[in-house]
Amino acid sequence: MLGYSVFVYLAIELLSINKYDWMLQPGDSICSIPHQSIGNRILQAGIAAFFLITPLLIALIRNFYIGNRYKTRYYFAGVIGVAAYGGWMFFGRFLVC
């Protein structure tokens, strides 16, 4: 799970890049650049969620069916963590602007 967490972190960082991130100067914040449309951000977030959460959901359902409570909680926490971090990177950090 640790290796998958590192992979998810890097993938979300890559997939959540704003097309105007190249305009950031040292000392600037995310609010100082133009924003992409919300439709574009939703599309990016949906694609990222599909590819990053699906393996965790499959493992979660499998372990729930088997009855392994420890791994079920473990994968459920992973799904919640990926969804929360992805939500922040795709939408949350733009709410303060």
Secondary structure as UniProt FT lines:
FT   HELIX           2..15
FT   TURN            19..20
FT   HELIX           21..23
FT   TURN            26..27
FT   HELIX           30..32
FT   HELIX           38..66
FT   HELIX           69..90
FT   HELIX           92..94
FT   TURN            95..96
//
